[in-house]
Amino acid sequence: MLYNFLVRIVNPLLNLINGRTKVYNRENLPDGNYIIVAPHRTWMDPVLIALVVWPKKFSFMAKKELFKNPIAGKFLRALNAFPVDRKHPGPSAVKTPVNILRKTDLSTIIFPSGSRYSAKLKGGAVVIAKLANVPLVPVVYQGPLRFGQLFTRRPRHIAFGKPIYIDRKERLTDENQAKIENQMQAAFDALDKQIDPNYHYVMPPKPADDDF
């Protein structure tokens, strides 16, 4: 209920202050559930991507510290977020999204690099996709990286790559996982070039209090 309500407020507001998002390759979105994988470039990109694929709904990973406040925790859970310990991710970091993907109509968004301050891909999304038997959909976002930049009317661009399907019968060896991660990175690079051949993302400096 809250998810639907906020979409109907946030989307028109964004369009008013920044214009409509330019979307590329929407036809690549598969039926059923899937995992969107994307480079993490701004704190806004989970929201911006989720708005573009509405009415399909998503669950989100969020660091557990955000759930310490009971009111904030209740709000986040109403938006289909679930807590993850970023320092010591346990089995639930995989089990929870797998169960959501298999037992609900919610897809999920995962940033394989883990944060905006790293470009190195990690393997969690691949493992989750294999166990849940859903495809990975590479996505890139180009546009304002801070909320204030939205008011400059710099356009937002989101491009979807072709789904990456993982054979459940194939062992997820280091070699096979690296192959899929390379496929994801190649898709990110191709989508960035599709939007803007001259695009170059400048990674922000890592804050002292950030773990990733």
C-alpha positions in Angstrom: 0.0 0.0 0.0 2.7 2.5 1.0 4.9 1.4 -2.0 2.0 2.2 -4.4 1.2 5.5 -2.7 4.8 6.8 -2.8 5.2 5.8 -6.5 2.2 7.9 -7.4 3.7 10.8 -5.5 7.4 10.6 -6.3 7.1 9.8 -10.0 5.0 12.9 -11.0 7.2 15.1 -8.7 10.4 13.9 -10.5 8.9 14.4 -13.9 7.9 17.9 -12.8 11.3 19.0 -11.6 13.5 17.0 -13.9 11.5 15.8 -16.9 10.7 12.2 -17.9 13.3 9.5 -17.8 14.6 8.4 -21.2 14.3 4.6 -21.2 16.2 2.3 -23.5 15.5 -1.3 -24.4 12.5 -1.8 -22.1 11.6 -4.8 -24.2 14.5 -6.7 -22.6 12.6 -6.9 -19.3 11.4 -10.6 -18.9 8.1 -11.9 -17.6 8.0 -13.0 -14.0 10.6 -12.2 -11.4 14.2 -11.2 -12.1 17.2 -9.5 -10.5 18.2 -6.1 -11.7 22.0 -5.7 -11.5 23.5 -2.3 -11.9 26.5 -0.2 -11.1 25.7 1.8 -7.9 26.2 5.4 -8.9 23.9 7.4 -6.6 21.8 6.8 -3.5 18.9 7.5 -5.8 19.4 4.8 -8.4 17.3 2.1 -6.6 14.3 4.5 -6.6 14.8 5.7 -10.1 15.1 2.2 -11.6 12.1 1.0 -9.6 10.0 3.9 -10.8 10.8 3.1 -14.4 9.7 -0.5 -14.2 6.5 0.2 -12.3 3.9 -1.5 -12.0 6.4 -4.3 -11.4 7.4 -4.1 -7.7 10.8 -4.7 -6.1 12.3 -5.7 -2.8 15.5 -4.0 -1.6 18.5 -4.8 0.5 19.3 -2.1 3.1 22.0 -2.0 5.7 20.8 -3.2 9.1 21.7 0.0 10.8 18.8 1.7 9.1 16.3 -0.6 10.9 17.5 0.3 14.4 14.9 3.0 14.7 11.5 1.3 15.0 9.7 3.9 12.9 12.3 3.9 10.2 12.4 0.1 10.2 8.6 -0.1 9.8 8.7 2.4 7.0 11.5 0.5 5.2 9.7 -2.9 5.5 6.6 -1.3 4.1 8.7 -0.5 1.0 9.7 -4.2 0.8 13.2 -3.5 2.2 15.0 -6.1 4.3 18.1 -5.7 6.5 21.5 -7.0 5.7 24.7 -6.9 7.8 27.2 -5.4 5.5 30.2 -6.2 7.7 29.2 -9.8 8.4 26.6 -11.0 5.9 25.2 -14.3 7.1 23.1 -16.9 5.3 20.1 -14.7 5.4 21.7 -12.3 3.0 21.2 -15.0 0.4 18.2 -16.9 1.8 15.9 -13.9 2.3 16.1 -12.6 -1.3 15.9 -16.1 -2.7 12.7 -16.8 -0.7 11.2 -13.4 -1.9 12.0 -14.2 -5.5 10.6 -17.7 -5.3 7.5 -17.1 -3.1 6.3 -13.6 -4.0 5.7 -11.4 -7.1 8.5 -9.1 -6.0 11.7 -8.9 -8.1 14.8 -7.3 -6.5 17.6 -4.9 -7.3 21.2 -5.7 -6.4 24.3 -3.6 -6.9 27.1 -6.2 -7.4 29.9 -3.8 -6.4 28.2 -3.4 -3.0 28.5 0.4 -2.9 29.2 3.6 -4.9 32.8 3.6 -3.8 33.8 0.4 -5.6 33.8 -0.9 -9.1 34.7 -4.5 -8.3 31.8 -7.0 -8.8 31.0 -9.4 -6.1 29.2 -12.8 -6.5 26.1 -12.5 -4.4 23.7 -11.6 -7.2 24.9 -14.6 -9.2 24.4 -17.0 -6.3 20.9 -15.6 -5.6 19.9 -15.8 -9.2 21.0 -19.4 -9.5 19.2 -20.5 -6.3 16.0 -18.6 -7.1 16.1 -19.7 -10.8 15.6 -16.2 -12.1 17.6 -14.2 -14.7 19.9 -11.2 -14.1 19.0 -8.1 -16.0 21.9 -5.6 -16.4 20.9 -2.0 -16.1 22.8 1.3 -16.1 21.7 4.8 -15.0 23.2 8.0 -16.2 22.0 11.4 -14.9 22.0 13.5 -11.8 23.9 11.9 -9.0 22.7 14.2 -6.2 19.2 15.3 -5.4 20.0 19.0 -5.9 21.2 18.2 -9.5 17.7 17.2 -10.4 16.7 20.8 -10.5 19.2 21.6 -13.2 17.0 19.6 -15.6 19.9 17.4 -16.5 18.1 14.4 -18.0 17.9 10.9 -16.5 18.7 7.9 -18.7 18.1 4.2 -17.8 19.0 1.4 -20.2 18.2 -2.3 -19.8 20.4 -5.1 -21.2 19.4 -8.6 -22.3 18.6 -11.0 -19.5 21.5 -13.3 -18.4 20.2 -16.8 -17.6 22.2 -19.1 -15.3 22.0 -22.9 -15.9 20.9 -24.4 -12.6 22.6 -27.7 -13.5 26.0 -26.0 -14.0 28.2 -25.8 -11.0 29.0 -22.3 -9.9 32.8 -22.7 -9.9 35.1 -19.7 -9.6 35.6 -19.8 -13.4 31.9 -19.9 -14.2 31.1 -17.1 -11.7 33.9 -15.0 -13.2 32.5 -15.6 -16.7 29.0 -14.3 -15.6 30.5 -11.3 -13.8 32.5 -10.5 -17.0 29.2 -10.8 -19.0 27.6 -8.3 -16.6 30.4 -5.8 -16.8 30.4 -6.1 -20.6 26.7 -5.4 -20.6 27.2 -2.3 -18.4 29.9 -1.0 -20.7 27.7 -1.6 -23.8 24.7 0.1 -22.2 26.7 3.1 -21.1 28.0 3.5 -24.7 24.5 3.1 -26.1 23.3 6.1 -24.0 26.5 8.2 -24.4 29.6 6.9 -26.2 31.7 9.5 -24.2 30.3 8.7 -20.8 32.7 8.3 -17.9 31.6 7.7 -14.4 33.8 9.4 -11.8 33.7 7.5 -8.5 33.3 9.7 -5.5 35.8 9.6 -2.6 35.0 7.0 0.0 33.8 8.5 3.3 35.8 7.6 6.3 32.8 6.1 8.0 31.7 3.9 5.1 32.6 0.3 5.2 32.5 -0.3 1.5 
